[in-house]
Amino acid sequence: MNIYFSCSVTGGRADQQVYEAIVEHLLAGGHEVPTAHLSDSNIIALEAMVEPQDVYMRDVAWVKGCDALIAEVGTPSHGVGYEIALALSLGKPVFCCYHKSRRVSKMITGNTHSTLTVSKYETTEEAVALVDEFLKSL
């Protein structure tokens, strides 16, 4: 399955280890993750070399081409919100997760879109298990 993984890049990287665990799990499961590089601890430096318009065009194309979008939404991010809205508007299944200690926008937690699933987790292992549950539901 082609999965777009979405997470905060410029808004903060406090959950980088969770991002990495989710992406590694998806790749180990045989999924294609064009945004796997977003889980890298050096992503700021990697993306600094790419022009904003190129990022936009690349990421929109990847969202359009994905089978599902998985987002860690514990750190506020304009880009993540945009990607979620785009995927939902295209009818893509979307899974959003965040650590239970975080406050997340009500635009996410209050959204009743039929293809959106939102879950809280306590541990990285639970986040990965929730991703598996979402994928099994597709």
C-alpha positions in Angstrom: 0.0 0.0 0.0 1.2 3.5 -0.8 1.0 5.5 2.5 1.7 9.2 2.9 3.1 9.8 6.3 2.6 13.3 7.6 4.3 14.9 10.6 5.6 18.2 11.8 8.9 19.4 10.3 9.3 23.1 11.0 6.7 23.3 13.8 8.8 21.1 16.1 10.4 17.6 16.3 9.7 16.5 19.8 7.9 13.4 18.5 10.6 12.4 16.0 11.2 9.0 17.7 7.5 8.2 17.3 7.6 9.4 13.6 10.6 7.1 13.0 9.0 4.1 14.7 5.8 4.4 12.6 7.7 4.8 9.3 10.1 1.9 10.1 7.1 -0.3 10.9 5.3 0.7 7.7 8.4 0.0 5.6 9.0 -3.3 7.4 5.4 -4.3 6.6 6.1 -3.8 2.9 4.4 -0.5 2.4 5.6 2.2 0.1 6.1 5.5 2.1 7.3 8.3 -0.2 7.6 10.6 2.8 9.7 8.3 4.9 12.5 10.9 4.9 10.2 13.1 7.1 11.0 10.8 10.1 14.7 11.4 9.7 16.3 13.4 12.6 18.1 15.5 9.9 15.0 16.4 7.9 15.4 20.2 8.5 18.8 20.1 6.7 17.5 17.8 4.0 14.5 19.9 3.2 16.5 23.1 3.3 17.9 22.3 -0.1 14.4 22.0 -1.7 12.5 25.1 -2.9 9.1 25.8 -1.3 7.2 25.4 -4.5 9.0 22.1 -5.2 7.9 20.8 -1.8 4.4 21.9 -2.4 4.1 20.3 -5.9 5.9 17.1 -4.7 3.8 16.6 -1.6 0.5 17.4 -3.3 1.4 14.8 -6.0 2.2 12.3 -3.3 -1.0 12.9 -1.4 -3.0 12.5 -4.7 -1.1 9.2 -5.4 -1.4 7.6 -2.0 -3.8 5.0 -0.8 -4.0 6.4 2.7 -2.5 9.2 4.8 -1.2 8.6 8.3 -0.4 11.7 10.4 1.1 12.2 13.8 -0.6 15.4 14.9 0.7 16.1 18.4 2.8 19.0 17.2 0.9 21.8 15.4 1.8 22.1 11.8 0.2 24.1 9.0 1.5 21.6 6.4 0.1 18.6 8.2 -3.3 20.2 8.5 -3.2 21.1 4.8 -2.2 17.5 3.8 -5.0 16.0 6.0 -7.6 18.4 4.4 -6.4 17.6 0.9 -6.5 13.9 1.5 -10.0 14.0 3.0 -11.2 16.2 0.1 -9.9 13.4 -2.2 -11.8 10.7 -0.3 -8.6 9.1 1.0 -8.6 7.3 4.3 -6.8 9.3 6.9 -5.5 8.3 10.3 -4.4 10.9 12.9 -2.7 10.0 16.2 -1.3 12.0 19.0 0.1 11.5 22.5 -2.7 11.7 25.1 -0.9 14.5 26.9 -1.1 16.8 23.9 -3.8 19.4 23.0 -4.8 19.0 19.3 -6.8 21.3 17.2 -10.6 20.8 17.4 -10.5 21.0 13.6 -9.0 17.5 13.8 -10.6 16.1 17.0 -14.0 17.4 16.1 -14.0 16.3 12.5 -16.6 13.7 11.7 -15.5 13.0 8.1 -16.3 9.4 7.2 -12.8 8.6 6.1 -11.0 10.1 9.1 -9.9 8.2 12.2 -8.4 10.0 15.2 -6.7 8.2 18.1 -4.7 9.0 21.2 -1.8 6.9 22.4 0.4 6.6 25.5 3.5 4.9 24.2 5.3 4.6 20.9 4.3 0.9 20.8 0.7 1.8 21.2 0.9 4.4 18.3 2.3 1.7 16.0 -0.4 -0.8 17.1 -3.1 1.9 16.3 -1.6 2.3 12.9 -1.9 -1.4 12.3 -5.5 -1.4 13.5 -6.3 1.5 11.0 -4.6 -0.4 8.1 -6.5 -3.6 8.9 -9.7 -1.6 8.7 -9.1 -0.6 5.1 
